[in-house]
Each structure stands twice: as structure tokens, then as C-alpha cells.
Amino acid sequence: MTAKAATKAAKKAAKKAAEQAPRDDGEAVSLMEPMRIAEDNTARPELTELVLELTKRSASFRSSLPKGLAEPLAHFVRSMNCYYSNLIEGHDTHPVDIERALNDDLVRDDPKKRDLQLEAKAHIEVQRWIDEGGLQGRDATVEGIREIHRRFTKLLPDDLRWVEHQDTKEKIAVVPGEMREHDAKVGRHTAISPGALPRFMRRFEERFAGLKDFEAILAAGPAHHRLLFIHPFSDGNGRVTRLMSYATLHRTLDTGGLWSIARGLARREDEYKKHLAACDEIRRGDLDGRGHLGEAALSDFTKFFLEVCIDQTKFMSDLMQPKSLRDRIMKWAEEEATYGRLPARSPRVLDAILFRGSLPKSEVVDVIGQSARSARDATRALSKQGIITSSGARADWQIAFPAKLAPRIAPGLFPD
């Protein structure tokens, strides 16, 4: 091929690629400024106090938990977080059905309900991956956000991996980890053109990734809104954004996965969505910051976001106060034993686990003061109820939090 022919072929290929590329309207990344709360913002002192209070409450809650309670509670919080995050999206999957999904006990005669179970399971698996350090500090990076979407979407059933185009109504496949190639509108907000996504996401990473803990906590609310403002994916943006926020707080506050903002956002859903809509509005004069969007609305949302976090740490701390928790569990166990649904001395096993944090299987006989067979009967009955669990044949017994018993042992965690 001659040089002239090669040049012509290259131009033709470039033209074809340009024609196939997602449309880019040339939006400037300044459209989403301000991205963080300025140091001279009058709201900054109050927001700083909220960050310090959240840091103190989160650390105090984690340190107050008895040995052996943190891991089963974190497992329970994953289900809670999933339940409330999906509820915000209009998907109401009962906590018991979520728990069934984790045990591969899927609804057989209702495909829609089964799909929602699988969606819940996907959410929990991604949060587990986050809890185990899978993001490695990449929560506000383009790569990390795409990885969250990739892992979540890849686990969804096929029927939930399609979205309808807002204009043509055609079905569009939601590709795991891939950014949208079509226009999107959420409420009154029209998202940026698909071709603009790469540069907006790069700017997002520049402003939010790599921040020190204090600044990352302060910026968690703004990052939450700005990612939704960009709307990078065809579907799943809300859940990915809340998982990103969860990951940021997990890393910077060392939460151990013991509380989640999703419950607070779901309980104040109308207020949450009003704040998000307000943050979409352009600046209202020179007293509203120096960016394209209003800084006052961003400050208000940051305050709301931090207050919701504080409220959730307080709620979980009060709920899991060791003495109150023990009293609720023991009351349930004693009632079950009275009605003959548990062997008479089963409560002793629970009491020992709550006191020690875990119980070696070899010591159950001594705890109940009866035969080995009676010991097996007691632990088998408790295990069947889901109130104790063991990770293996030789592993110790630990407390667990079954969804069906949540109204008794964790009242208020889920709606009645």
C-alpha cells in the first residue's frame, strides 16, 4: 500500500470511528463545579464539627462491641444495607427473602421475585468484597467505580440487565462496568452527553480520589451528588453511588461494616431526593459560590449527609448496646424454651456465647450440664433457628442475626 493510500485508509477509519463514537456535546467539566466545600465557605466550621462528631461516634461504637459480635453484625448490616438501597430504587425485597437468597433458596414460582432475590444477593456480594478490602482505597477512582458496577451488574439475572431508552423506548443492554452510550434524564436533570463521560469522570477522580481521611469524609456528600450528576452508567447509578459512599466511609472511618448510611437515606427518602435535585440547580448569584452549580445547596446536602451518618451510628450503637442486646436475645430464647420450641437448657448456650464472644463446640456439654447428645440437640435447634452459626465442623459457635428474628432481637432495624 502506498503512503497516500495508507493515509486515505487511516482517515476513513478515523471517520468511521468518530461516527460510531458516543455523541459528545462538548460540555466543560466546570459544569459540575464547585465539587467540594471551599475552605472560606461560611458553613465549613459547622461541617467540620459534624465530621469530628461522626468520627468520634463511629470509633466509639466499634470499640464498644464485645469480642465475637462485630463479624456477625457486619454480615447482618450487608443485608440491611442492601434492603434499604434497593428500597430507594423501588425494589422492596423482604429481608427474609434476602436471607433465603444468600442460602440459594430462591423463589421458584415467581420469576420477578426470584430476580429481586438475585439482585439483593449481587448487592451483598459486592459489599462483602468492599468489606474485605477489594477496592484497596480506589473508592473515588474511575477504575474503582467501574469495578463496583462491573461486579454488581455481572451478578444480576438477565432480565435486570436491560434498560429502556428514554426516547426510542428500545431495550438497551447494561454492560457490566461500561459507561452509557445514550442520553439520560433523571427527574428534571438531563445528564451530560455520553461522549463527555470520560473527561467528567477523570475530573471527578482528580477532585475526590486520594484525599486525607478528614477531607474525604467532608467530601463524601459532594462526591455522592456529583457522581449521580454525571450518571455514568445505563443503569445502577444509585446503587453504585451508595456503595461508593459506603466504601469511602468504611475506609476513612474504619467502620468495620457495622453501620450504613443507606438506612438513613431510605428513611428520609423524600428529603434525600429534594437535596439531590437542589444540588442540580445552577448558582443563584454571586453569594452562592463561584462555580456553575450552587454552593449553598451542596453545603446543605453535605450537612444532611453527615447528620444521617451520625444518626445511623447512634441508632446502631443504642441497638447493639451489649446488655440490652443480651436481654432481648435471652428473653426470646427463654420464651422459645417455655413453649417447647427449644430444648430447656438452650438459653445457657446463647448466654455463654454472648458472654465470651464465641463458644468452642467441645465446651457445650459443660455449659448445659447434660449429655453430649443433649448438647447436640441444643446447638442443632439454635442453629436451625439461625441464632447461632459456625464456619466449619471444628469452628466455634458464634451469635448470628437471622432476618426472621430481627423484630425481636434488633427492633427498628427494618420496617415492621
Secondary structure as GFF3:
##gff-version 3
##sequence-region A 1 416
A	DSSP	alpha_helix	3	20	.	.	.	ID=ss1
A	DSSP	three_ten_helix	29	32	.	.	.	ID=ss2
A	DSSP	alpha_helix	44	64	.	.	.	ID=ss3
A	DSSP	alpha_helix	70	88	.	.	.	ID=ss4
A	DSSP	alpha_helix	95	102	.	.	.	ID=ss5
A	DSSP	alpha_helix	111	131	.	.	.	ID=ss6
A	DSSP	alpha_helix	142	154	.	.	.	ID=ss7
A	DSSP	three_ten_helix	158	160	.	.	.	ID=ss8
A	DSSP	beta_strand	162	164	.	.	.	ID=ss9
A	DSSP	beta_strand	171	173	.	.	.	ID=ss10
A	DSSP	beta_strand	185	186	.	.	.	ID=ss11
A	DSSP	beta_strand	189	190	.	.	.	ID=ss12
A	DSSP	three_ten_helix	194	196	.	.	.	ID=ss13
A	DSSP	alpha_helix	197	208	.	.	.	ID=ss14
A	DSSP	alpha_helix	213	218	.	.	.	ID=ss15
A	DSSP	alpha_helix	220	230	.	.	.	ID=ss16
A	DSSP	alpha_helix	237	253	.	.	.	ID=ss17
A	DSSP	alpha_helix	261	267	.	.	.	ID=ss18
A	DSSP	alpha_helix	269	279	.	.	.	ID=ss19
A	DSSP	alpha_helix	295	319	.	.	.	ID=ss20
A	DSSP	alpha_helix	322	338	.	.	.	ID=ss21
A	DSSP	alpha_helix	346	356	.	.	.	ID=ss22
A	DSSP	three_ten_helix	361	363	.	.	.	ID=ss23
A	DSSP	alpha_helix	364	368	.	.	.	ID=ss24
A	DSSP	alpha_helix	372	385	.	.	.	ID=ss25
A	DSSP	beta_strand	388	389	.	.	.	ID=ss26
A	DSSP	beta_strand	398	399	.	.	.	ID=ss27
A	DSSP	three_ten_helix	403	405	.	.	.	ID=ss28
A	DSSP	alpha_helix	406	409	.	.	.	ID=ss29
###
